[in-house]
Amino acid sequence: MPNPSWHQRAINATMPKIVVPEDRRKAVSEAVVRVVRRCGVEGATLGNVAKEAGLAIGSIRHYFADHEAMMIFTMDQLGHRIGERVAARADRLLAAETGRRTLVEDLLAEFLPLDDERRDEAMAWLAFTVAARTRPAFRASADAQHQYLRDLITRILREAVALGRLPEELDLTVESVRLSALLDGLTMQAVLHPESMPPELLRDALRRSLP
């Protein structure tokens, strides 16, 4: 009789691999981000994305109705990935015994491109945001993600106030707009001029801009 382990391997080799559609869609969106980082939105063709993801173009079309749907899904995934990471970091920091300025600085620093992962995200997000100005199909997603991240900053500030980590008289609306503009400006400069905007300088600029 055949060895059981050999027999099981033989069976496994002939069985089709189970693919979870949502996992495959996320993998494709990650490939889109990598292509956009290198080539811009215009370079994220179905062919280039399929090659980056190691898939056939037909496989991409199986998971997305068209190129536009793939790009919008990627924009949504990118925004929520950033938001989930920041929210998780915020929960840990708000629960810790941290000084006010250090708390605010560490929370806001999560939005900045201080490492390779966040730099890639920032480059892709900036490319999508610029493209949304002339591509109506991207506009709704870009606006929704902008508001999502603005609301996240507001929520972080509100929770910090509730915990006594920030003054009660803080104007959350104005402060959220101010901090969002600050982060947008630092992020754009870091993406466009990475050699002159290292992580240490970004942190220092953020620190000096806090109340």
C-alpha positions in Angstrom: 0.0 0.0 0.0 1.2 3.5 -0.7 2.7 5.5 2.2 -0.2 7.6 3.7 1.7 10.8 3.7 2.8 10.3 0.1 -0.8 9.4 -0.8 -2.1 12.6 0.8 0.4 14.7 -1.0 -0.6 13.2 -4.2 -4.2 14.0 -3.5 -3.4 17.6 -2.5 -1.4 18.1 -5.7 -4.4 17.2 -7.8 -6.9 19.2 -5.9 -7.7 22.8 -7.1 -6.4 25.5 -4.8 -9.1 27.3 -2.9 -9.0 31.0 -3.5 -10.9 33.4 -1.3 -12.2 36.2 -3.6 -11.7 39.0 -1.0 -8.1 37.9 -0.3 -7.3 37.9 -4.0 -8.9 41.3 -4.5 -6.8 42.7 -1.7 -3.6 41.1 -3.2 -4.4 42.7 -6.5 -4.9 46.1 -4.8 -1.5 45.8 -3.2 0.0 45.1 -6.6 -1.8 48.3 -7.9 -0.2 50.3 -5.1 3.3 49.0 -6.0 2.7 49.9 -9.7 1.3 53.3 -8.9 4.3 54.0 -6.6 6.7 53.3 -9.5 4.8 54.4 -12.6 1.9 56.6 -11.4 -1.8 56.1 -11.9 -1.4 56.1 -15.7 1.0 53.1 -15.5 -1.4 51.0 -13.5 -2.9 49.2 -16.6 -4.5 45.8 -16.3 -1.5 44.3 -18.0 1.0 45.9 -15.6 -1.0 45.1 -12.5 -1.5 41.5 -13.6 2.2 41.1 -14.2 3.0 42.7 -10.8 0.5 40.4 -9.1 1.7 37.3 -11.0 -1.8 36.7 -12.5 -3.3 36.6 -16.0 -5.3 39.6 -17.1 -8.3 37.3 -17.2 -7.9 36.6 -13.5 -8.0 40.3 -12.8 -11.2 40.7 -14.8 -12.7 37.8 -12.8 -12.5 39.8 -9.6 -13.2 43.3 -10.9 -15.8 44.4 -13.3 -13.3 46.7 -15.1 -10.1 48.8 -14.6 -12.0 51.6 -12.9 -13.5 49.2 -10.3 -10.0 47.9 -9.5 -8.6 51.4 -9.0 -11.5 52.5 -6.8 -11.3 49.4 -4.7 -7.6 50.1 -4.2 -8.2 53.6 -3.1 -10.8 52.4 -0.6 -8.4 49.7 0.7 -5.5 52.1 1.0 -7.5 54.6 3.0 -8.9 52.0 5.4 -5.6 50.4 5.8 -4.1 53.7 7.0 -7.1 54.4 9.2 -7.0 51.0 10.8 -3.3 51.2 11.6 -3.7 54.7 13.1 -6.8 53.7 15.1 -5.0 50.7 16.6 -2.0 52.8 17.5 -4.3 55.4 19.0 -6.0 52.9 21.3 -2.6 51.8 22.7 -1.3 55.3 23.2 -4.5 56.7 24.7 -4.4 53.9 27.3 -0.7 54.5 28.2 0.7 57.0 30.7 2.2 59.4 28.2 2.7 63.2 28.4 0.4 65.4 26.5 2.8 66.6 23.8 4.4 63.1 23.4 0.9 61.6 23.0 -0.2 64.0 20.3 3.1 63.8 18.5 3.1 60.0 18.4 -0.5 59.8 17.3 -0.1 62.3 14.4 3.2 60.8 13.4 1.4 57.6 12.3 0.0 59.6 9.4 3.5 60.6 8.1 5.7 58.6 5.7 8.3 57.7 8.3 9.2 54.2 7.0 9.0 52.3 3.7 5.5 51.0 4.2 4.0 54.4 5.0 6.1 56.1 2.2 4.6 53.7 -0.3 1.1 54.4 0.9 1.7 58.1 0.8 3.1 58.0 -2.7 0.1 56.0 -4.0 -2.4 58.1 -2.1 -1.0 61.4 -3.5 -1.1 59.9 -7.0 -4.7 58.9 -6.6 -5.7 62.3 -5.0 -4.2 64.2 -7.9 -5.8 61.9 -10.5 -9.2 62.4 -8.8 -9.1 66.1 -9.8 -9.5 65.2 -13.5 -11.2 61.7 -13.2 -14.8 62.0 -12.0 -14.9 58.3 -11.3 -12.2 58.7 -8.6 -13.7 61.8 -7.0 -16.3 60.2 -4.7 -13.8 57.7 -3.3 -11.1 60.4 -2.8 -13.5 62.7 -1.0 -14.8 59.9 1.2 -11.4 58.8 2.2 -10.3 62.4 2.9 -13.3 62.8 5.2 -12.7 59.4 6.8 -9.2 60.4 7.8 -10.3 63.8 8.9 -13.0 62.2 11.1 -10.3 59.8 12.5 -8.2 62.8 13.6 -11.3 64.4 15.2 -12.1 61.1 17.1 -8.6 60.8 18.4 -8.7 64.4 19.7 -12.1 63.9 21.2 -11.0 60.8 23.1 -7.9 62.5 24.3 -10.0 65.4 25.6 -12.4 62.9 27.4 -9.4 61.2 29.1 -8.0 64.6 30.2 -5.0 64.4 27.9 -6.0 67.5 26.0 -7.8 70.7 27.3 -11.6 70.7 27.3 -11.8 74.0 25.5 -10.0 72.7 22.4 -12.0 73.5 19.3 -12.1 70.1 17.7 -13.3 71.3 14.3 -10.6 73.9 13.9 -7.9 71.7 15.3 -8.7 68.8 13.1 -8.5 71.1 10.0 -5.2 72.6 11.2 -3.6 69.2 11.9 -4.9 67.7 8.7 -3.4 70.5 6.7 -0.1 70.2 8.5 0.0 66.4 7.9 -0.9 66.8 4.2 1.8 69.4 3.7 4.5 67.4 5.4 3.5 64.2 3.6 3.5 65.9 0.2 7.0 67.4 0.8 8.3 64.0 2.0 6.9 62.3 -1.2 8.2 65.0 -3.6 11.5 65.7 -1.9 12.5 62.6 0.1 16.2 63.4 0.1 15.6 66.7 1.9 12.8 65.4 4.2 14.1 62.5 6.2 11.9 61.0 9.0 13.8 62.8 11.8 13.1 66.2 10.1 9.4 65.3 9.6 9.1 64.4 13.3 10.9 67.6 14.4 8.6 69.8 12.1 5.6 68.1 13.6 6.8 68.5 17.1 7.4 72.2 16.7 4.0 72.8 15.2 2.1 71.3 18.2 0.6 73.6 20.9 
